[in-house]
Amino acid sequence: MRIARLFTRTDRPSYHGVDFRVAAVESYAGEDASAVEVPDTWSQAAATALSRHAVRPGGVPARLDYREEEELPAWLWRRIAVAEPALPQRAETAARQVFDRVAGALTRQGWIAGYFDSEADALAFYDEIRVTLCRQRVMPSRTLLDGLGVAWAYGNAPEPRGYVVDFRTGLIAPAGADHLLVGAEAQEAVERPSDHVVFERTVAEWDTVPHAGARDGHDAPPPVAAFVNPFAFLDATRRFDVDGFAHAVRLWTIALDIAHGLAAYRTHEEAAQAWALRPIALSLTNVASLLMAAGLAYDSDAARQTAASVAALLTGTAYATSADLAEELGAFPLFESNREPARRVIQNHYRAAHGDEQSYEALAHMPFPLRACPTEALLAAARRAWNRAMAFSHAHGLRNATVSTVRIEPVAERLLDCAAPGLAPVAALVRAEPLPGGGFRSVAVPPVAPALRALGLDAATSDTILAVLADTGPALEAAPLDPAVRAVLAVAPTAVEARLRLIAAVQSFLSGTIEEPIALRAGFDRNERNEIVLLAWRLGLKALAIADPAAPAPSPAPALVTTTANAAPSEIVAAPAPEGVAVGRFVVYEGGRAHRAHDRRLRARRALRLVLSRPAGAQSLRLVVDRDEAVSPPSVGADAVSGVRPAAETSHTVATTGVRSTTPASEDADVVVQQQ
């Protein structure tokens, strides 16, 4: 493939224009404090995250030699550690070492696998990837950042684990020194404080590979992942760098596909599924910072159109690049058997990107159509990306079954200096920044200053607001603010409905599921939770995680309660329904424990099988508990809603006028759906 240069030039170093500083890093208990060299624009929190989660704590030889490899250019030859007892191995001490080995390992593997047309393309890829990392535009998952390139750069690596697939033959073998176990950070079983709702019908309608066998159980392969920070593509004039964003997405689509050649998996079955589907996950994060910096209120049509346009540009570009890769290297092995559903899904995304409001194929819920994004260049670029994705995927197929998502990974978010993880609103207007002599000072989070400029505030007013923030934190009552300004500077907690509507807008342009927990207000009741579940279903979300604000903060991995809604909108939303006939079914698993965060096999303390129906002669819908027992729930699939028996008639009645009963018929009726 041809790799263009946009962030670098051949006549100057890759890190040209970047100043670096040495940041002192707080020690762990019993360990000495350390220091790491990072780009000067990185915060102390980002420097600490790099030191603790990406910088290798040892194993860096004092001297290195090279092993000549005829098929590779000299700058990609494998390094060999030169043993010298007087010069013990050391730790990495600079961010550049991390960036260089990660980019170098990806470039080396890409060269071996035939991704580049020439050495110049390989060198451009290496330089451009390093700059996206340095400037906090994209960050791979913690597993990739920590392990990629250790064997190549330093001649040693941890003991290999898991299984790999030969990219030429599809044969599975034990992992080698160059490979790293993908998803290793999600292995431990952890209690989850969130309910996780999966709307299976919606998931199925957007599934590009329905004929791929069981992928939601124990052997589902975790995708290789990276996190994309759109806020980092704002320039000094607050202009969103549309071309730069699309270029970075193209680079990292190629990078993550290359990473499949370096990934190891827990089982033979998982490795085989990864080879058959080649899933990648470009995850949007820090979106609310972009919205705030653009002067857009989080709960506004303009914000939703902007966020959806960013997601559309990301996924459209990734699918177009995936089709380019398919032309050069072949589509993922199961593409041909799933060509028609993949075409239908791409077509529905394309129609939504072009603002279509009616001509969708096999969808119960209309996606969010792009109409009038405040940034016209962004909307135009998103539509061009889907034009290419449509044409190229039809002609060449796809290299990757999935390409985009929103997931939470605190390490990546700290490395990117995110003020707002995923699609969440900005959490606070200030952050504590350490002082060189000790102590801290309050500073405004990065999106505040550009937000004030975007809102047209004069310099004096902006300085006053920033001073108030520095002195008193988020208390802005002393500043003379227009309501529109307050709306833009509003921080969490934001109304749940506003969050759901932004999530729904973005979900329409992602190939994967949004795995971001929604925290309800303190003191929420069951009815409130159930109304939120129904709203999420009506908005076309694939899944919803609900976090109890009184519970410990949830892990970044997917939450655990699985609910199936298997009814068309008219069956629930539009009364009357046929008398005495079940019009919707929900299966709820509560209080689970995950064996692994990326699979959907759970242990549940209790399962409720519920049926939503309209009894004969009634003017209301009834939600009936059919079964209440301790079970291990099945894998998510068609069988999840089969065998719903006549109920034991524990019920909660919901009025069709939208006025709900205030007294549940039973404490077991734990999910109630309100008709609106």
N, C-alpha and C positions, 0 to 999 in steps of 0.2 A: 504494500500500500504506500501511497505518497503521503508524507507528513509535512504539513506546512508549518512555518514558524510565524507566530504572532506575538508571543511574549518575549522572545529572544532574537538575537542576531548573530550571524556567524563571525562578525568582526569584533565581538566583545564577549567577556565572560558571562556565563549564565546568570550569575548573581549581581550583575551590573546594576548599580543604583540602590542596592540593599545594604544598609548599615547593620552591623551585628554588635551585640553587647553581651557581656558575661553576667548571667543572672545567678545569684545565690539561691539555692533550693533548700527548703526546710528538710531536716533529717527525719527519717523514721525513728521509732523508739530503738535505742541502742546502736544507732548508726551515726557516723559523722555527717555533718552538713557537706553538701557538694555544690558544684557550680556547673552550669552548662551555657555554652554560647548559643544565643538565639537571635533571630532578626529583631532589630530594635523596636519594631512596631508590635511585637508580641507582648501580651500582658504577663504579669508574674504568674497568674493562674495557668496560662498556656505553657510557660517555661517549666513550671512544676510538673504539669501533666506529661510533657515531653520527657523530662528527667525520670519520672517514675514508671512510665508505661511504654516508652519507645526507645530511649537510649539503652544500649546494651550495658549491663552492669559489669561485664568482664568479657574475656575472650578475644580482645583486640591485640594481636601480636605487635611487639615493638618493631619488628622488621618483617617485611613481606617480599616474596619473590613471585614470579608468574609462571604458570604452566602454559606452554605454547600450544595453541589449538588452531590448526590450519584453516578450519572452516569459519573461524571468527576473526574480526579485526582485533588488533593487539589490545585496544583499550577495553575489550570485553573478555580478555583471557581471565581464567580463574586465578585468584590469588592463592599463594601457598605460604603458610606460616613458617618463618625461619626460627628454629628453636635456639634461644640464647639464654642460658640460666641466669646470667647477670642482668638480663632485661625481661622482667616478668610481664605477663600479659596485663593489659589495662582495660579500662572502661571507655566507651565512647564519651566524648566530652563536648560535642558540638552538634547542633541541629543539621549542619551540612553533611555530617557523616551519615545521619539517618536518611536524609533526602537522597544522597548519592547512592547508597546501597540499595534502597527501595527501587529507585528509578533504574539503576544499573541491572538489578536482577530481572526486572520486567523487560528491559531492552535486550538483554542476553537471551532470555527465553523466547522473545519475539523474533530475534534473528534466527535462532535454531529452528523455530517452527515456521519460518517463511513468511512473516508478516510484513517485511519491509522490502520495497523495490530496490533500495540501494543503501550504501553505508551512510550517505548524507541524510536519508530519511530516518535511519536508526539513530543517528546523532541528534537530529532535530527532536525526535521523540524523547530521548534521554534528557535533553536540556529543557524542553517544555514541561515535562512532568515534574522536574525538580522545581521549576519556578511556581507551578500551581501549588505545590506543597509549601514552599517558602512564603508565599503571599497569602496563605490561608484561604485559598479558593476551593480546594478539594483536599480531603484527607481520607486515606483508606481506613478500613476497620482496624481495631487495635491488633488483631491477629496478624494482619498483613504488615502493619507498620513495625511491629516488634520482631517478626521473624524473617521477612523477605530479605534476601541478599546476604545473610550472615555467612553461609557457606561460600558464596562467590567472593565477597569482599574480604573475608578474614581467614578463609581456609578451614573453618570449623563451624560446627552447628550442633544444636541439641540432638539427642537421640531421636531419630525419626519415628513417627507413630502413624498408624492408619494405613489406608490403601489409596493407590493412585491408578489412573487410567492412562495408558500410552495414547497420546493424541493422534498417532498415525493408525494404530490398529484397533484400539478399543479394548485391548487386553488389560486386565487388572493385576497389579502386583503390589507387594509391600512398598511403603514409602521409602524414598532415598534421602540423602543428606540435604538436597536442595528443597525438599518439600516441607510444607507446614500444614498442620491440622487446621482446616477451616472451621470456624465456629467453636474453637476450643474454649473461648471465654464464656460460652453458654452451656457448659457441661453439667455444672452442679445443680442438684435439685434444691429449689428454694420455694418457700411459702410466698404466695402472691396475695396482696391485699385487694386486687382488682377483679371485677367481673369482666369477662371477655365475651362479647357477643359476635358470632359469625353468621351473617346472612347468606346461607349457602346458595340460594337461588341466584342472588346477585353475583356472588363469586363465580358461579357456573356460567352466567351470561357473559362475563368478561374473561373467561378462561381461554387462552390461546391454544392450550393443549389438553382438551378433555379426554383424549384417547391416549393418555400416557401412563395408565395404571395408577395404583395407589401412591399419592405423593404427600399426603397429610399425616401419615403415621410415622412409625419409628424410623423408617428408612428414607424420609424426605431429605434431600440434600440441602444444606444451607447455601445460599448464594454467596459468591465473593462480593464484597460490598465496599463502597466508598461514599463519603458524605460531601454533598455539594452545597457551598455557602453562597447564595446569590448576592448577599449584602456586600461581599468582597469584590463584586464587579461594578460597584458604583465608583465613578471617578471623582475628581476634585470638584467638578461642577454638578454633582449629583445625577449625572447621566448614567443610565444603566448600559453597560457595555454588552450589547446584544451579541455582537460577533465574538467577543472574547468568551462569553458564557457558552455559546454554541461550540466554539473551538475546544474549550476545556471538557465539555461533555463528550465530544467526539474522541478526544485523547483518552479519557478515562473509560469510555466504552471499550476501546481497543485494549487498554491496560487491564481491565478486569477480565476480558476474554482471554488475554495472554495468561493471566494469573491462574486460570483453570489448569494450565500445564504445570503449575507449581503447587497445586492444592492437593492435600490428602484428606480422606474421609474416614469415618469411624468404621464402616462396614463395607463388604463387597457390594451389597445392594445399594447403599448410598452412593458409592463411587460410580456404579453403573448408571444410576439415575442422573447423576451430575454430568456424566459424559453424554447421555441421551438428550438432555435438556439444556445444558450449559447456562444455568440461570446466573444472572448478575443483578446487582441491586445498587443503582445510583440513588441515594437517599437525599431528598431535600431537607435542609435544616436552616434555622435562623431566618426564616421567611418574614416573620413579624418585624425584624430589624429593618429589612428592606422596605416594608410598608411604612413604618414609622419615618424612616429617613426620607421617603418620598412625600411625606406630609399627608398620608392617608390614614384615616381612622380604621382601626382593626375591623370594627363592625360597620362596614360600608360596602356598597356595590362596587365602588372603584377598587377597594382592597381585594375583594373576591375576584374581580376580573383580572387584576394584576397578578395575584398568586396563581390563578388558573393558567394564565398566559405563560408564566415562568415554568410551571409544570408541563404545559403543552410543548414548550420549546425544548425542555429537557428530554421528555419521552419521545417526541417526534424525531429529534436529532439522534437519540440513542438507537431507535428502531431503524432509521435510515442508515446509520453507521453499521448496525448489525446486518443489514441487508448487503452493504458493501463488503463486509467480512464474509458473508455467505457466498458472494460471487467469487471472491478470491480463494477462500479456504473450505467452502462447503457449508450448507445449513446444518443446524443441529439434527442429529440422526432421526428424531421422531417428527421432524417438520412435515414430511410428505403425508404421513397418516393424519396430520392435524391441519393440513393446508386450508381447508374450507373454514373451520372455526377461527383460525388465525386471520384469514382474510376478513371475516365478518367483524372481528374485534377491531382490527386496524381501521376498517371502514367506519365503524361507529365512532372511534376516536377522531378520525378525519372529519366526519360530519359535525361533531361537536366543536372542533377547532374552527370550522367555517360558519358557526352560528346556526346550524340547522336546528329546527325545533320540532320535527315530526318524522322524518323518514329514516328511523333507526330500525335495525334488524334484530328481532328476538330479544327486546329489552322490556322489562316490566316498568322500569323507572327511567325517565328521560335524563340523560346526563346534563351537566352544566354547560350551556353553549357560550362560546366566546362571542361577545358582541362589540363592545366599545371600550377596550382597555385604554386607560389614560396615556400610556406610552404606545403610540401608534406603531413605532418601529418594532416593539416587542411583539405586538399582535401580528404584524405582517411576517416577522421572522418565524413565529410559531406556526402560522399557516403554511409558509414555504416548507418548513420542516416536515409537516404532515403530508404535503404534496409529494415530497421525496420519499417519505416512508411508505406511502401508498404505492407509488410507481416501482420503487426498488424492491420492496418485499414481494410484490406480485411477480416481478421478473426473476428474482434470485432466491427468494425465501428469506429466512432469518437465521442468524447464527445463534441467537439466544432466545429462549422461550419467554423470559421475563427480563426487564431492564430497569425498572424504576419502582420506588417505594418511598414511604416515610417511616423510619424506625428511629428509636432512641438509643444512643450510645453515649453516655456521659463523657467518656474519655475523648472521643472525637469532637464532641461539642466544646470541651474545654480547649482542645488544641486549636480549634477554629475561632476561639473567643466569641462564642455565640451568646448573645443576650437573650435569645429565645430559642430553645431547642425545638426542632421539628417545625410544627405549625402553631405551637403555643404562642400566646401573646408575650410581649417583653415582660420579664418577671419583675424587674425593678429598674428605676431610672438611674441609680447610682451603683457603684461597686467600690469595694475597699481595695486600694492599691498600696502595697508596702512602701515605706520610705527607706532610703539607704541607711539611715542611722537608727532604724527601728521604728516601730509604730506604723500607723496607717493613715491614709487620707482618703476622703470620699471624692470620687470623680464621676462625672456623668458617663453612662454607658455609650458606646460608639454611635448609635443611631440618633441620639438626642440633638447634638449640634447640627447635623444636616437637616433634621426635622424642623428645627427652628428657622433655618434659612429657607427651606421649602415652603413654610407657612408665611413667608414674607415679613417676618419680624425684623425690625431694625436692629443694628448692632447693639445699641444700649439695652434694649429690652432682652435680647438674647443673652447678653452678659449678665443681666440681673437674674434671669432664670437659672443660668448655669451656676451663679454664685449661691443662690438659694439652695440649689441641689447639693452643692458642695458643703454647705453649712448645716443643712437640716435634713438631707436625704430627700425622700419623695414628697415631703410636705410643701406643696406649692401654693398654699392658701395666701401667702404674703405677696405673691406675684400677681400683677393685674393681667389675668389671662382671659382671652376670648373663649367661649364654650367650644369653638371649633379646635382651638389649640389644646384645650383639656382633653378633647376626644382623641386627638392624635397621640397625646402623651399618656393616655390611660394605660395602666399596667394590670397584670393579673391581680385578683381574679376578674376575669371577663365573663359575661353571661355565657352559660353553656350553649344556648342556642346560637349565639354568634360564632362560637368555636366550631360547632357542628356544621354551620353553613359554609364557613371557610374550608373546613376539611372536605365537605362534599364537593365544593368547587374544584379543589385540587384532585380529589379522588377520580374525577372524570377523566383525568389525563395521566394516570399512573397505571402501570401494568400490574403492580402488586398491591398488597393491602397496606393501609395506614395503621401502624402499630403504635399508637400514641395514647396513653391513658388520659381520660377526662376526669378531673377532680370535681366532685359536686360540692356545693356549699356546705358548711358545717350545719348539722342538724337536718340534713335532707331526709325525706321519707321515701317509702317504697313507691308510692304513686308518682313522685317526681322522677325517680329512676326509671320507672316504666314508661312514662311519657317521653323521656329522652330516648329510650330504646326505640319506641315507635317512630319518633321524629327522624332518628338516624336511618331507619329502614325506609321511610318515605323519601328521604333525601338521596337514597341510592348508595349509601355507604356499604362497603363489603364487610366491615367489622367495626366494633366499638368496644373500647376498654373503659370501664368506669371504676375510678379509684375512690375509696372512702377517705375523705380528708382527715378523719381521725386515726386512720391506720398509718403504719410506717410508709415512707416514700416507696413507691413501687420500683422494682428493678426495671432496667430499660428493655428487658426482653418481653415478648408478648405475654399478656395476662391470660387467665386460665378458664374463665367460664365460657362455654360454647353454647350458643343459642341458634336454633334453626328456624327461620321464618320462610315458609314455603307457600305463600299465597300471592296472587297478583294484587296490584293496588286496588282495583275495583272490588275485590273480595272483602277488603277490610275497610277501606276509606269510604267507599260509596255504598250506603245502605239503600234499599233493603237487600239483605242476603236471603237465599232460600231458607225457609223455616226448617229448623231442626238439623241443618247441615253444617258440618264443621267448615269454617271459612278461613281458618289459619291455624298453623300448628307451631308450637315453640317447645324446644327441648333445652332445659337449663341445667348446667352443671355448676355447682357452687363450691367455693372453698377448696380448690384443688392444690395439688403440688405438681410441679413440672419436673420430669426427669431431665429434659433438655429443653432449653428455651425455644429452640426453633422447631421442635416437633409438636404435634397436637395430641399426643397421647398423654392422658391426664389420670390422676387418681382423685376421685371426688368423694367428699364426705356424704353428699346427698345429691340425688338427681330428681328433678321434677319434670314430668312429661305433661304438657299443658295443651289444651285444645281451646281455641277461640270459636265460639258458635253463637247462633241466634236461635234460642228455643222457640217452639211453636207459639204464635200469638204474642210474643214479647216485642217490646220496642227497644230492646237493648241487646248488647252482645255479652256473652258470658265466657269467662276464662276459667276452664275447669282443670283441676289437678287430677290427672289420670293415674299417676304413679308417684310414690314418694318412697325412695329406698336408697340404701347405700350401694353404689355400684361403681365399676370402672367403666366410664363411657366409651362407646365405640369410636373408631376413627371417623372424622368428619366425612360424610359421603351420603349416598342415597339411602342407606339403611338407617341413617340417624332419625328419620321421620317415619319409618315404616312401623307397622304393627301398633298403631294407636288404638287402644281398646276403648269400649264404652266406659265412661268415667264412673268413679265412685262418688261423683257429684259433690266434691268439695269445691266451692266456687266463689267467685267475686263478680258482681254484676256492675257493668259500666253503662251509663246512660248514653244513648245515641245523641242527645242534645249537647254533649260535651261536659255535663255536670256529673262528676263521679261520686260514687258512694263514699262516705267518709269512714265507714266501719267495715273492715274485711270480714267475710263470712268465716274465714279460718286463717290462722297464722301461717298455714302451709301454702296459701294462695299467694306466693311470693312474687309473682310477676303479674302485673295488671296492665292491660292495654286500654287506653282511653281513646274512644273514637272522636275525631274532631271534624 
